[in-house]
Amino acid sequence: MIGTIGSRETVWALAEQLGSRPEAGHDAGRQQMADALYIGLDIGGTKLMVAAADGAGQLLRRTREPTPLDLDDGLDALNRMIAQVADGERIAAIGAAIGGPLDARRGVVSPLHQPRWRDVPLKAMLEARWGCPFFVDVDTNVAAIGEYTLGGGGAARFLYITISTGMGGGFLVDGAIYRGAQERHPEVGHQSINYRCAHPEQVICECGAPDCLEALVSGNGIRRIYGVPAEGLTAAEWDEVAYNLGQGLRNLAAIYLPDLIVIGGGVALGGGEQLLDGARDIMTDHLRLVAAPEVRLSRLGYDTALLGAIVLARQGLETHL
């Protein structure tokens, strides 16, 4: 289904209100970018979302479809959706958010939760198809960029966590993505914690390890442990999820020392402040040597990665010019 966006909903206007509007480096480049069309892709394990924004930041059109299981069907769907939202206009740049692991520089992706997508040269494919620069990063990094730029993140040390089908995070230092050795993405969901679980025999992570945080709090983990989707959890089961999330936040706060942690994704947004309050209390109670950071829910809701992909396309083009 394709739709248009109301005139008040703009990307750069929102960023400008928050004092973080992206800027181009040169007058000619700025004019070129002002006349441009940017495409954002959010490639998830269960859904694909694609949106177009103009150079003024006006969100023009967007569409959403279920993610096909087959790789070729998925690529066909993405190209069809890009054509829909572009509506015949020339595309200046495309940004994409997708699950890891991936090589952001080469644009080769192998999303864990899409088992038929392995070593896919997505950058080469889409640049050849659309004739414009293509930029891709792990979905949590892209969501972190979106929340930092558009959601009032803005902290010097900013950690974004998503809890959805799986769990991951993106860490920004002064607005720049933190990367580990070999430019790899830190996997915050694959830490081991001292957990509570009524069904410990069901704690099995998709990465193969037996005790990852993701296996305890993600959508897939919740279904495996409790036999229901997150929205079907009882109050006692939500308390378990909150306890385990709080233990993970405690580890991240002690190691990263972030100023702000923002949490998004379907499970987190569905659990809402009740989940967050419980997790925040556990985190605070178990921290001894460092101060507890501020923890809040995403302000961009379910569009964090999609809007972040549009920002990634624009930022990427700035450096490309």
Residue pairs with C-beta under 8 A, 6 or more apart in sequence:
1 63
1 64
1 65
2 61
2 62
2 63
2 84
2 85
3 61
3 62
3 63
4 60
4 61
5 51
5 58
5 59
5 60
5 61
5 62
7 58
9 58
9 59
10 53
10 56
10 57
10 58
10 59
11 53
11 57
11 58
11 59
11 150
11 307
11 310
11 311
12 21
12 22
12 56
12 57
13 57
14 57
14 150
15 21
15 22
15 57
15 149
15 150
15 311
18 149
18 150
18 151
18 152
18 154
19 154
20 148
20 149
20 150
20 154
22 149
22 311
22 314
22 315
22 318
23 30
23 318
24 30
24 32
24 33
24 318
24 321
25 318
25 321
26 321
29 318
29 321
32 92
32 321
33 55
33 92
33 314
33 317
33 318
33 321
34 55
34 56
35 55
36 54
36 55
36 92
36 93
36 317
37 52
37 53
37 54
37 55
37 60
37 86
37 89
37 90
37 91
37 92
38 52
38 53
38 54
38 55
38 91
38 92
38 93
38 94
38 95
38 310
38 313
38 314
38 317
39 50
39 51
39 52
39 82
39 85
39 86
39 91
39 93
39 94
39 95
39 310
39 313
40 50
40 51
40 52
40 53
40 94
40 95
40 96
40 97
40 306
40 307
40 308
40 309
40 310
40 312
40 313
41 48
41 49
41 50
41 78
41 82
41 94
41 95
41 96
41 97
41 98
41 306
41 309
42 48
42 49
42 50
42 96
42 97
42 139
42 305
42 306
42 309
43 67
43 74
43 78
43 96
43 97
43 98
43 99
43 111
43 114
43 139
44 67
44 98
44 99
44 139
44 164
44 165
44 305
45 67
45 99
45 111
45 113
45 114
45 165
45 166
46 66
46 67
46 165
47 64
47 65
47 66
47 67
48 64
48 65
48 66
48 67
48 74
48 77
48 78
48 81
49 62
49 63
49 64
49 303
49 306
50 62
50 63
50 64
50 78
50 81
50 82
50 84
50 85
50 306
51 59
51 60
51 61
51 62
51 63
51 85
51 306
51 307
51 310
52 59
52 60
52 61
52 62
52 85
52 86
52 87
52 89
53 59
53 60
53 310
54 60
55 92
59 310
60 85
60 87
61 84
61 85
61 87
62 85
62 306
63 81
63 84
63 85
65 77
65 81
67 74
67 77
67 114
68 74
68 77
69 116
70 116
71 116
71 117
71 120
74 114
74 117
75 125
78 126
79 126
79 129
82 91
82 94
82 130
90 132
91 130
91 131
91 132
92 132
92 133
92 313
92 317
93 132
93 133
93 134
93 135
93 313
93 314
93 316
93 317
93 320
94 126
94 130
94 132
94 133
94 134
94 135
94 313
95 134
95 135
95 136
95 142
95 308
95 309
95 310
95 311
95 312
95 313
95 314
95 316
96 122
96 126
96 134
96 135
96 136
96 137
96 142
96 309
96 312
97 136
97 137
97 138
97 139
97 141
97 142
97 143
97 305
97 306
97 308
97 309
97 312
98 109
98 111
98 122
98 136
98 138
98 139
99 111
99 112
99 113
99 114
99 138
99 139
99 166
99 168
100 110
100 111
100 112
100 138
100 139
100 168
100 185
100 187
101 110
101 112
101 138
101 184
101 185
102 108
102 109
102 110
102 111
102 136
102 137
102 138
102 185
103 109
103 183
104 136
104 137
104 138
104 141
104 183
105 183
106 121
106 123
107 121
107 122
107 123
107 124
107 134
107 135
107 136
108 119
108 120
108 121
108 122
108 123
109 117
109 120
109 122
109 136
110 117
110 118
110 119
110 120
111 117
112 166
112 206
112 207
113 165
113 166
113 206
113 220
122 134
122 136
123 134
123 135
123 136
126 134
127 133
127 134
133 316
133 317
133 320
135 312
135 313
135 315
135 316
136 312
137 145
137 177
137 312
138 168
138 170
138 185
139 162
139 168
139 305
140 160
140 161
140 162
140 168
140 169
140 170
140 185
141 170
141 177
141 185
142 170
142 305
142 308
142 309
142 312
143 160
143 162
143 170
143 264
143 298
143 304
143 305
143 308
144 153
144 158
144 159
144 160
144 169
144 170
144 171
144 172
144 177
144 308
145 170
145 172
145 177
145 308
145 311
145 312
145 315
146 300
146 303
146 304
146 305
146 306
146 307
146 308
146 309
146 311
147 153
147 158
147 160
147 262
147 264
147 298
147 299
147 300
147 304
147 308
148 154
148 158
148 160
148 172
148 175
149 308
149 311
150 300
150 307
150 308
150 311
151 262
151 298
151 299
151 300
151 304
152 299
153 160
153 172
153 260
153 262
155 258
155 259
155 260
156 173
156 174
156 259
157 171
157 172
157 173
157 256
157 257
157 258
157 259
157 260
158 171
158 172
158 173
158 258
158 259
158 260
158 262
159 169
159 170
159 171
159 172
159 188
159 252
159 256
159 258
159 260
159 261
159 262
159 293
160 169
160 170
160 171
160 172
160 261
160 262
160 263
160 264
160 298
160 304
161 167
161 168
161 169
161 188
161 252
161 261
161 262
161 263
161 264
161 265
161 268
162 168
162 169
162 263
162 264
162 265
162 268
162 304
162 305
163 217
163 218
163 219
163 245
163 263
163 264
163 265
163 266
163 267
163 268
164 218
164 219
164 265
164 266
164 267
164 268
165 218
165 219
165 220
165 266
166 189
166 206
166 214
166 218
166 219
166 220
167 188
167 189
167 213
167 214
167 217
167 218
167 265
168 185
168 187
168 188
168 189
168 214
169 186
169 188
169 189
169 252
170 177
170 185
171 177
171 178
171 186
171 256
171 258
172 178
178 186
179 185
179 186
180 186
188 213
188 248
188 252
189 212
189 213
189 214
189 218
189 248
190 205
190 207
190 209
190 212
190 213
190 214
191 212
191 213
191 248
191 251
191 252
192 209
192 211
192 212
192 213
193 211
193 213
193 216
193 244
193 247
193 248
193 251
194 247
195 203
195 211
195 213
195 216
195 243
195 244
195 247
196 240
196 243
196 244
197 203
197 216
197 225
197 240
197 244
198 225
198 237
198 240
199 225
199 226
202 224
202 225
203 210
203 211
203 215
203 216
203 221
203 225
204 210
204 215
204 224
205 211
205 212
205 214
205 215
205 221
206 214
206 215
206 220
207 214
209 215
213 244
213 245
213 247
213 248
214 221
215 221
215 224
216 225
216 241
216 244
217 241
217 244
217 245
217 248
217 267
218 267
219 229
219 230
219 266
219 267
222 228
222 229
222 230
222 233
222 241
222 267
223 229
226 232
226 233
226 237
230 241
230 266
230 267
230 270
230 271
231 270
233 241
238 271
238 274
238 275
238 278
239 278
241 271
241 275
242 271
242 274
242 275
242 277
242 278
242 279
242 282
243 278
243 279
243 282
245 275
245 278
245 279
245 282
246 278
246 279
246 280
246 281
246 282
246 283
246 285
246 286
247 282
247 283
247 286
249 261
249 279
249 280
249 282
249 283
249 295
250 282
250 283
250 286
250 287
252 258
252 261
253 261
253 283
253 287
253 290
253 292
253 293
254 287
254 289
254 290
257 290
257 293
258 293
259 293
259 294
260 293
260 294
260 295
260 296
261 293
261 294
261 295
261 296
262 295
262 296
262 297
262 298
262 299
263 276
263 295
263 296
263 297
263 298
264 297
264 298
264 300
264 301
264 302
264 304
265 298
266 302
268 275
268 276
268 297
268 298
269 297
269 298
269 301
269 302
272 297
273 297
276 295
276 296
276 297
279 295
280 292
280 295
283 292
283 295
284 292
298 304
300 307
